[in-house]
Amino acid sequence: MREYKILFTGTVGAGKTTAIGCVSDAPPVMTDVRNSDTSIAKERTTVGLDFGELTLDNGDRVRMFGTPGQERFAFLWKILVRNALGLVVLVDNSRPDPLADLAVYMTGFSEALRTIPCTVGVGRMETHPVPSLDDYAQAIAATGRVFPISSVDVRNRSDVILLIDTLLMQLEADLGGENE
């Protein structure tokens, strides 16, 4: 049995807590508190981390950690990404500048992204189709990287499983290249 640590990050309201909760085998551990930031229209927000576990069909276990979304918690991002084997960046396409939001996480995790796979899940595209997935791909390519990008509904278990599977496939491909 293998164990994988995957980190979910993204803006407040992008769905990190929801994504982890919809696939976790047991109720996730959450550090949500009443939101006191009036600039964010959300009742509760994560201030520490979220944690859930998912057992795959082959018995492997995925340990999922969610970061707080606010940039002021970037010091926690650096702690939580330690020993992570992959990163899921969730972006809310309904926010005023989602490409700038993505840039915050590409920069905030730039050191880790040199060595671990990443996938980007873009939410709320059905109601906010702009920017497109191609726009995200171009923004990421401008940083010299290429990551899988998909439209997701973090309430949909199969969408979240697809993000996790995408990371695990990248990880397996990287490990396969090391074994040659």
Sequence and secondary structure as in RCSB ss.txt:
>XXXX:A:sequence
MREYKILFTGTVGAGKTTAIGCVSDAPPVMTDVRNSDTSIAKERTTVGLDFGELTLDNGDRVRMFGTPGQERFAF
LWKILVRNALGLVVLVDNSRPDPLADLAVYMTGFSEALRTIPCTVGVGRMETHPVPSLDDYAQAIAATGRVFPIS
SVDVRNRSDVILLIDTLLMQLEADLGGENE
>XXXX:A:secstr
  EEEEEEEESTTSSHHHHHHHH SS  B  EEE   TTS  SEEESS EEEEEE TTS EEEEEE   SGGGHH
HHHHHTTT SEEEEEEETTSS HHHHHHHHHHHTTTGGGTS EEEEEE TTT   S HHHHHHHHHTTT    EE
EE TT HHHHHHHHHHHHHHHHHHHHHHT 
